[in-house]
Amino acid sequence: MKRFKNALNGIAHVFKNEQNFKIHFLTAIFVIAAGIFFKIDQTEWLIIIIAITSVITLELFNSAIEYLCNFLSPDYSDKIKNIKDASAGAVLISAIGAFIIGLVIFFPKAITLFNQL
């Protein structure tokens, strides 16, 4: 239970302190609401869940890497910058993939709804 509590504390800390995490979290809530609204099927839910958890997880890892880098090297360093940039790049690729998944799943449903209006 203590490890579970520590993990939740880590998530809460990142949520409170990292704006990008908040953006990804709020986007996830919006996507879940869209999934409910459009009544996506089980396979689509599984794909959406994988996309959301991938982005959120990578954002947590990115934050952890940034915290570690800032602790180890408080002053500017090109090497630390490269580490942070690579970590942020992983989040970006995951977010782009999640966005494409969202387009593939939701765009046809939105077009169908729009055509019915």
C-alpha positions as MATLAB code, in Angstrom:
seq = 'MKRFKNALNGIAHVFKNEQNFKIHFLTAIFVIAAGIFFKIDQTEWLIIIIAITSVITLELFNSAIEYLCNFLSPDYSDKIKNIKDASAGAVLISAIGAFIIGLVIFFPKAITLFNQL';
ca = [
       0.000    0.000    0.000;
       2.859    2.405    0.765;
       4.308    2.001   -2.734;
       0.878    2.576   -4.222;
       0.563    5.753   -2.137;
       4.048    6.872   -3.221;
       3.104    6.375   -6.868;
      -0.078    8.418   -6.410;
       1.949   11.137   -4.666;
       4.287   11.227   -7.673;
       1.384   11.558  -10.093;
      -0.175   14.294   -7.941;
       3.145   16.166   -7.771;
       3.552   16.104  -11.548;
      -0.091   17.119  -12.023;
       0.366   20.120   -9.719;
       3.702   21.224  -11.150;
       3.803   20.359  -14.843;
       1.546   22.250  -17.254;
       2.027   19.746  -20.095;
       0.818   16.926  -17.854;
      -2.336   18.920  -17.084;
      -2.901   19.487  -20.805;
      -2.509   15.771  -21.560;
      -4.756   14.855  -18.639;
      -7.508   17.264  -19.690;
      -7.199   16.077  -23.278;
      -7.650   12.498  -22.048;
     -10.846   13.499  -20.243;
     -12.118   15.184  -23.422;
     -11.297   12.082  -25.504;
     -13.070    9.812  -22.994;
     -16.121   12.100  -23.132;
     -16.008   11.972  -26.935;
     -15.809    8.184  -26.786;
     -18.912    8.082  -24.619;
     -20.724   10.584  -26.838;
     -19.919    8.708  -30.062;
     -20.472    5.293  -28.440;
     -17.189    3.880  -29.707;
     -16.869    0.103  -29.722;
     -14.720   -2.079  -27.470;
     -11.778   -2.254  -29.867;
     -11.786    1.517  -30.283;
     -11.873    1.912  -26.475;
      -8.860   -0.366  -26.114;
      -6.909    1.615  -28.690;
      -7.883    4.923  -27.040;
      -6.882    3.589  -23.606;
      -3.488    2.471  -24.923;
      -2.939    5.864  -26.563;
      -3.932    7.802  -23.440;
      -1.855    5.692  -21.058;
       1.146    5.884  -23.389;
       1.098    9.678  -23.501;
       0.449   10.064  -19.761;
       3.131    7.516  -18.869;
       5.714    9.126  -21.129;
       4.880   12.538  -19.698;
       5.517   11.159  -16.199;
       8.853    9.681  -17.338;
       9.746   12.957  -19.035;
       9.061   14.854  -15.813;
      11.108   12.378  -13.785;
      14.032   12.707  -16.204;
      13.807   16.500  -16.059;
      13.729   16.469  -12.240;
      16.754   14.156  -12.154;
      18.670   16.274  -14.663;
      17.900   19.471  -12.744;
      19.069   17.810   -9.523;
      22.300   16.492  -11.027;
      23.128   19.597  -13.021;
      21.379   22.764  -11.795;
      23.444   24.894  -14.189;
      22.884   24.902  -17.942;
      24.549   22.075  -19.824;
      24.294   21.146  -23.502;
      24.450   17.472  -22.519;
      21.560   17.848  -20.069;
      19.624   19.835  -22.674;
      20.021   16.957  -25.133;
      18.737   14.477  -22.541;
      15.719   16.658  -21.769;
      15.021   17.279  -25.458;
      15.140   13.559  -26.268;
      12.781   12.821  -23.402;
      10.376   15.531  -24.539;
      10.652   14.164  -28.079;
       9.391   10.785  -26.887;
       6.297   12.462  -25.441;
       5.777   14.424  -28.643;
       5.912   11.308  -30.837;
       3.465    9.540  -28.543;
       1.113   12.541  -28.538;
       1.226   12.773  -32.335;
       0.420    9.064  -32.555;
      -2.469    9.493  -30.119;
      -3.762   12.439  -32.143;
      -3.708   10.361  -35.324;
      -5.536    7.549  -33.523;
      -8.130   10.082  -32.406;
      -8.569   11.329  -35.960;
      -8.972    7.811  -37.341;
     -11.566    6.899  -34.713;
     -13.496   10.149  -34.278;
     -13.302   12.000  -37.600;
     -15.595    9.607  -39.516;
     -18.079    9.635  -36.632;
     -18.041   13.449  -36.512;
     -18.563   13.655  -40.286;
     -21.500   11.244  -40.058;
     -23.036   13.302  -37.235;
     -22.492   16.545  -39.169;
     -24.136   15.081  -42.282;
     -27.188   14.092  -40.225;
     -27.748   17.671  -39.086;
];
